[in-house]
Amino acid sequence: MITITRNEEVVLNQIKIFDMEYTDGVPLNVLRKELGFHEYDLVQILEELQDKGLVIFNDNKASLTDSEKDVNTVNSKKDLEEIELNQKEKDSYDLIKELVDDKNLVSKYTLEGHLLYGDLEITNFRMYHIILSLQNKGLLKTITKDDGEYYLLVE
């Protein structure tokens, strides 16, 4: 499921309306006039929709992608970031479950390396935020042993 903001939904719906009329893509100026958005804001929204795989934005023309995807709409970018962070937390927690040994321990550096450079591609700041959040929720504890620092997965 892809999560978009209300403004992104408005732009996407307008592209769907004009899609039949403009077979080679809806021109940016048509969208701008119809929606009343500033050109800079509209371009940013179209680029976000393209990054999410919902539209193709090229040569100041927007067209729908061929794939049908489930779309969830939220009110603001802040809500969008919160949902994405919650999903990243869940994905990180699942990754931790895979990495722990039989004593539910994982090396601090192993975990951080997998979060930073693995499939999740989490930024440094977000990684520490996720780890702290999991610790605050009582799901993860920091353990210091003679041979280094570890995280204990609390189940």
ZICOR-V700086 format. One record per pair of residues at least 24 apart in sequence whose ideal C-beta (glycine too) atoms are under 10 Angstrom apart, sorted by the first residue. I is the first residue (numbers start at 1). J is the second residue. If there is no record, write none. Layout:
i:I j:J
i:I j:J
This chain:
i:1 j:69
i:1 j:70
i:1 j:71
i:1 j:72
i:1 j:83
i:1 j:87
i:2 j:49
i:2 j:52
i:2 j:53
i:2 j:54
i:2 j:69
i:2 j:70
i:2 j:71
i:2 j:72
i:2 j:73
i:3 j:52
i:3 j:70
i:3 j:71
i:3 j:72
i:3 j:73
i:3 j:74
i:3 j:79
i:3 j:80
i:3 j:81
i:3 j:83
i:3 j:84
i:3 j:87
i:4 j:45
i:4 j:48
i:4 j:49
i:4 j:52
i:4 j:54
i:4 j:71
i:4 j:72
i:4 j:73
i:4 j:74
i:4 j:80
i:5 j:45
i:5 j:48
i:5 j:49
i:5 j:73
i:5 j:74
i:5 j:75
i:5 j:76
i:5 j:77
i:5 j:78
i:5 j:79
i:5 j:80
i:6 j:73
i:6 j:74
i:6 j:75
i:6 j:76
i:6 j:79
i:7 j:35
i:7 j:37
i:7 j:41
i:7 j:42
i:7 j:44
i:7 j:45
i:7 j:48
i:7 j:73
i:7 j:75
i:7 j:76
i:7 j:77
i:8 j:44
i:8 j:45
i:8 j:46
i:8 j:48
i:8 j:49
i:8 j:52
i:8 j:54
i:8 j:55
i:8 j:71
i:8 j:73
i:8 j:74
i:8 j:77
i:8 j:80
i:9 j:45
i:9 j:49
i:9 j:71
i:9 j:72
i:9 j:73
i:9 j:74
i:10 j:35
i:10 j:37
i:10 j:45
i:10 j:73
i:11 j:35
i:11 j:37
i:11 j:41
i:11 j:42
i:11 j:45
i:11 j:46
i:11 j:48
i:11 j:49
i:11 j:54
i:11 j:55
i:11 j:62
i:12 j:45
i:12 j:46
i:12 j:49
i:12 j:52
i:12 j:54
i:12 j:55
i:12 j:62
i:12 j:64
i:12 j:71
i:12 j:73
i:14 j:62
i:15 j:46
i:15 j:49
i:15 j:54
i:15 j:55
i:15 j:57
i:15 j:62
i:15 j:63
i:15 j:64
i:16 j:55
i:16 j:64
i:18 j:62
i:18 j:63
i:18 j:64
i:19 j:55
i:19 j:62
i:19 j:63
i:19 j:64
i:22 j:61
i:22 j:62
i:22 j:63
i:23 j:63
i:24 j:59
i:24 j:61
i:24 j:63
i:25 j:55
i:25 j:56
i:25 j:57
i:25 j:58
i:25 j:59
i:25 j:60
i:25 j:61
i:25 j:62
i:25 j:63
i:25 j:64
i:26 j:55
i:26 j:57
i:26 j:60
i:26 j:61
i:26 j:62
i:26 j:63
i:26 j:64
i:27 j:59
i:27 j:60
i:27 j:61
i:27 j:62
i:28 j:57
i:28 j:59
i:28 j:60
i:28 j:61
i:28 j:62
i:29 j:60
i:30 j:61
i:30 j:62
i:31 j:60
i:31 j:61
i:31 j:62
i:48 j:77
i:48 j:80
i:84 j:126
i:85 j:126
i:85 j:129
i:85 j:130
i:85 j:133
i:86 j:133
i:88 j:115
i:88 j:120
i:88 j:121
i:88 j:122
i:88 j:126
i:88 j:127
i:88 j:129
i:88 j:130
i:88 j:133
i:89 j:126
i:89 j:129
i:89 j:130
i:89 j:131
i:89 j:133
i:89 j:134
i:89 j:137
i:89 j:139
i:90 j:130
i:91 j:115
i:91 j:118
i:91 j:119
i:91 j:120
i:91 j:122
i:91 j:130
i:92 j:118
i:92 j:120
i:92 j:122
i:92 j:126
i:92 j:127
i:92 j:130
i:92 j:131
i:92 j:133
i:92 j:134
i:92 j:140
i:93 j:130
i:93 j:133
i:93 j:134
i:93 j:137
i:93 j:139
i:93 j:140
i:93 j:153
i:94 j:120
i:95 j:119
i:95 j:120
i:95 j:122
i:96 j:130
i:96 j:131
i:96 j:134
i:96 j:139
i:96 j:140
i:96 j:151
i:96 j:153
i:97 j:153
i:97 j:155
i:99 j:151
i:99 j:153
i:100 j:150
i:100 j:151
i:100 j:152
i:100 j:153
i:100 j:155
i:101 j:150
i:101 j:153
i:103 j:143
i:103 j:150
i:103 j:152
i:103 j:153
i:104 j:140
i:104 j:141
i:104 j:143
i:104 j:150
i:104 j:151
i:104 j:152
i:104 j:153
i:104 j:154
i:104 j:155
i:105 j:141
i:105 j:143
i:105 j:145
i:105 j:150
i:105 j:151
i:105 j:152
i:105 j:153
i:106 j:140
i:106 j:143
i:106 j:150
i:106 j:151
i:106 j:152
i:106 j:153
i:107 j:145
i:107 j:147
i:107 j:148
i:107 j:149
i:107 j:150
i:107 j:151
i:108 j:142
i:108 j:143
i:108 j:144
i:108 j:148
i:108 j:149
i:108 j:150
i:108 j:151
i:109 j:148
i:109 j:149
i:109 j:150
i:110 j:148
i:110 j:150
i:110 j:151
i:111 j:140
i:111 j:149
i:111 j:150
i:111 j:151
i:111 j:153
i:112 j:151
